[in-house]
Amino acid sequence: MGLLSELKLAVPWGHIAVKVWGSQKNPPVLCLHGWLDNANSFDRLIPLLPQGFHYVAMDFGGHGLSSHHHPGFPYYHQSFVSDVRRVATAFKWIQFSILGHSFGGTVGSMETENILTYKRRNIEHMLKVEASQKSPRVSSPEELLQGFLANNNHLSRECGELLLQRGTTKVDTGLVLNRDRRISLPENVIDFVSKEMFAYYTRSLQANVLLIKATQGYFDVRRENDANREPLLLIQDMLRAILKERFQYVEIPGNHYVHMNEPHLVAGFISSFLQSQPRTSSRL
């Protein structure tokens, strides 16, 4: 299944860039990439999925080929939720499935007493970036790739090159990153919530959920507290307890970017899940 088209959907601050596979007459699947990634994250996976769906991979604001927010207007978790809603509205979807990787598919969870620390760091970092007035750094393709792989040690070289195809712009002396510098800290894009708030969100969820966890995936990826596995276990347990038969959980071998490095390992589970859902119900 080849890429059908590249589109730019108009929003008040510019546009949201999307990639489209399959006929719009088919049930839609919106593909949401991880933090600091872009829509190319799904290039190797979508051709392995059932052709009877309409796949749309979007670049979140400030990522890939989507417009940056205007100076002075920060990024919040709700900003990206709004991006999703804007894309769904542009395509006139009433119901659709979501296929998300990492940040695109999970909700961050943190104890209440830590929330202020992350909010404060968010504001301080945004103001520091805006005050610096630095021009984008220009790098050679190889230098940029090596730096990118050093910060994403779960990515293969081939997959790193794929993300940088969409994540960079060519200038006279080399390449510059497309992404907005303000999103370079996770605190700037992830809305950390308490256990109680996560439970409230989960009880309100009407969709069926498939959670695929790579055995070496969640930890050791740009994290300072790799030993703290409580948040992920909390998410799993709460989804299982509240959603019951509407929740499916699968573990597969691989790392955080298994959907790019070895897409065949996840394609079968995603395909089965999509094809098993009633076409008239909400799906996630």
KAGIVEN-V47395 format. One record per backbone hydrogen bond with DSSP energy under -0.5 kcal/mol. NH is the residue of the N-H (numbers start at 1). CO is the residue of the C=O. Records with the same first field share a line. If there is no record, write none. Layout:
BEGIN
NH=CO, CO
END
This chain:
BEGIN
4=20
5=20
7=18
9=16
10=8
11=14
14=11
16=9
18=7
19=57
20=5
21=55
22=2
26=23
27=52
29=54
30=97
31=29, 56
32=30, 99
33=31, 58
37=34
41=38
42=39
43=40
46=42
47=43
48=45
49=46
53=50
54=27
55=21, 53
56=29
57=19
58=31, 56
59=17
60=58
62=67
63=60
66=63
67=15
73=70
74=72
79=76
80=76, 77
81=77
82=78
83=79
84=80
85=81
86=82
87=83
88=84
89=85
90=86
91=87
92=89
93=88
97=28
99=30
100=98
101=32
104=101
105=102
106=102
108=106
110=193
114=111
115=112
116=112
118=114
119=115
120=116
121=117
122=118
123=119
124=120
125=121
126=122
127=123
128=124
129=125
130=126
131=127
132=128
133=129
139=175
144=140
145=141
146=142
147=143
148=144
149=145
150=146
151=147
152=148
155=152
160=156
161=157
162=158
163=159
164=160
165=161
166=162
167=163
168=164
169=176
171=174
174=171
175=139
176=169
178=167
179=167
180=62
183=180
184=181
188=185
189=186
190=186
192=190
193=108
198=194
199=195
200=196
201=197
202=198
203=199
204=200
205=201, 202
208=282
209=246
211=209, 248
212=210
213=211, 250
214=212
215=252
216=254
217=214
218=214
228=225
229=227
233=229
234=230
235=231
236=232
237=233
238=234
239=235
240=236
241=237
242=238
243=239
244=239, 240
246=243
247=244
248=209
250=211
252=213
256=216
258=255
260=257
261=257
262=258
263=260
265=262
266=263
267=263
268=264
270=266
271=267
272=268
273=269
274=270
275=271
276=272
277=273, 274
281=278
283=96
284=208
END
